[in-house]
């Protein structure tokens, strides 16, 4: 039994599958919340696990990880110069510089708890602010001034993070130390929530941005755990583990960007890749069609009118039959224009056949300046020409023919000090209303061209 034999609508099943996948992501992102709730209600509040050595090892591993991810993100930024990646890099650098102090002062937790504690929420606040700034700059173009002075930019921010370290140190010894911890942690939590809302409201659906959204949701729950726990209790340790999980999730996104396109905006999911493959196939088909047209153009060069360089009658008729057949198959519009140079015999009689030849070449030059590369021009007789305008209805053919008529009317050919002016008469026929074969279209266009001559010459006729 195939998928098409099921009674359910394929669109409904696809939508249901997408909803299920989204539900899995939401439940995975909210898993820490249930763990926090369990510990909050059932743990013994008096239990403590005070282990400085383990904490310092964990901080050391975190520093190596964040430093490495900062470098990888920076490499991605150098490749794409995306402002989003710049802010992401700054977030990792800021977290590394500030959170490192949390590890440095671990041994001081006995004597000065706030000196040890405050660098944690400060690092999360700085990283969250950079993540939010990056989201606001998502898909922005690179800034030219920053490209001109890259080292100065990074040094200024590195100095800023060091200044934040100093400020946090001062806060730790101030009367507002405890309040500062709460303010920074709550602010970090609100910023992470804002990041998730920005992704939702801007409908950013890149596969890596879904990873980004998942990480900020986990970071939010980490802040909740830090607010609910106290130093060295189980919720406090859980908060570290939750934050580490969020950091690993966003690190995964960075590594995937680095290993693919180096960008968060141009990395594709499997479904997007399939769409890209289909688009590439369409482009390949178009390229093949252009190659075929180019081959046809080479064949035209082998069958051109020796004087003017345009297609001769035999070649033009063969191309005309082929293009009419294509229009019949695809339904695309096509117009044929029959053109005759007015009073051309008088030009030959008054100025000589050499002057007539120059007029013919000058006219074909005007035609080539007027037409698109895909349009065709042929010399049907002595002073008679025809145009095939591809993908062009009657109204468009009138515009092209009128433009050509005006250019011809203004053209002046100088031959042996003689200034020669000439005009044209044209008749237009459109595939469908005026005929469905090449022969019938040429006959209709030719008849209308002769009526234009009878009406006074130097005009375009469509009836």
Residue, then its C-alpha position, 0 to 999 in steps of 0.5 A: x500500500x502506498x502513501x497515496x492510497x491512504x484516505x488521509x489528506x497528505x497535507x493533513x498528515x504533513x501538518x500533523x507531523x510538523x506539529x508533533x515534531x514541534x511538540x517534541x522540541x517544546x517538551x525537550x526544552x521544558x524538561x529541566x523545568x520538571x526536574x527543578x520542580x521535583x527538587x524544589x518540592x521534594x529535596x531536603x533544603x538542608x542538604x549541601x554538596x560543597x565541593x570546591x575542587x569539582x566546581x573549579x574543574x567544571x568551571x575550567x571545562x566551561x572556560x575551555x568550551x566557551x573559549x573554543x566556541x567563541x573562536x569557532x563563531x569568530x571564524x564563521x563571522x570572518x567568513x560571512x561578516x554577519x552582524x548576528x555572528x559578531x554579537x554571538x561571538x561577543x556573547x561567548x567572549x563576554x561569558x568566558x571573561x566574566x564567568x572565569x572569575x566565578x571559578x577564580x573566586x571559588x575558594x573565597x566562598x567561605x569568606x565572601x560569598x557574594x564575591x564568588x556568586x555575583x560573577x555567575x548571573x553577571x556572565x549570564x546577563x552579558x551573554x543574554x544581552x549579546x544574544x538578544x542584540x544578535x537576534x535584533x541584527x539577524x540578516x542585517x548587512x555587514x557594517x563597512x566601518x567595522x570592517x575597516x577597523x576590526x581590531x579596535x572593535x574587538x579590543x574595545x569590547x574586551x576592555x568592556x568585559x574587563x570593566x564589567x568584572x571590576x564593577x561586579x567586584x565592587x558590587x560584591x563588597x557593597x550593601x547592594x550585593x544580594x540585591x544585585x544578584x537577584x536583579x542580574x539573574x531576573x534580568x538575564x532570565x527576562x532577556x532569554x525569554x525575549x530572545x525566544x519571543x523575538x524568534x517567534x514573532x519574527x517567524x525565524x524558521x531556520x533549522x539552526x535558529x530552532x536550535x538557538x531558540x531551544x538553547x535560550x529556553x534552557x538558559x531561562x530555566x537555568x536562571x529560574x533554578x539559580x533563583x530558587x536555589x541557594x549556594x551549594x544545594x542541589x537546585x544550585x548544582x542543577x542550575x549549573x547542569x541546565x545552563x551547561x546543557x543550554x550551552x552545549x545546544x547552542x554550541x552544536x548550532x555553531x559547529x553545524x554552521x561552521x561545518x556547512x555554510x559558516x552562517x546561521x541564516x544560510x544553513x538548511x534543514x533536510x526539507x529545505x535541502x530538498x527544496x534547494x535541490x529542486x530549485x537547482x534542477x530547475x536552474x539546470x534545466x534553464x541552463x540547458x535550454x540556454x545552452x541549446x539556444x546558444x547552439x542554435x545561435x551558432x547554427x544561425x551564424x552559419x546561415x546568415x545573410x552575408x551583407x547584414x549578418x542577420x539570418x537568411x530566409x531559409x534559416x529564419x523560416x526554420x527558426x520561425x517554425x520551431x518557435x511557433x511550435x514551442x509557443x503552441x506547446x507552452x502557451x507562451x505568446x509570440x509575435x512576428x513583425x514584417x518590415x519593409x524599407x520605404x522607397x528603397x529603390x529610390x535610394x539605390x537609384x539616387x545614391x547607388x547600390x553601395x549606399x543601399x547596402x550601407x542603409x541595409x546594414x545600418x537598419x539591421x544595426x538599429x534592429x539589434x540595438x532594439x531587440x533582446x538577445x532572445x529575439x530573432x531577425x531575418x532578411x526575407x528579401x532585398x529590403x524586406x525583413x522579419x522579426x520573431x519576438x519571443x514571449x511577446x504579445x501584440x501590445x509588446x510587439x507594437x511597442x518594440x516596432x514603434x521604437x524601431x520605427x522612430x529610431x529609423x526615422x531619426x537615423x542619418x547615413x552618410x555615404x560619399x558626403x551624401x546624407x541619407x534618411x530612410x523609414x520603414x513600414x511594419x505589420x504585426x501578427x500574434x500567434x493565436x489570434x492571427x494564425x497558428x502556423x508560421x506561414x499564416x503568421x508571416x502572411x498576416x504580418x506581410x499583408x498588414x505591412x503592405x497596408x501600412x505602405x498604402x496608408x502612407x508608409x512610415x508606420x506600424x499596422x496591426x490590422 
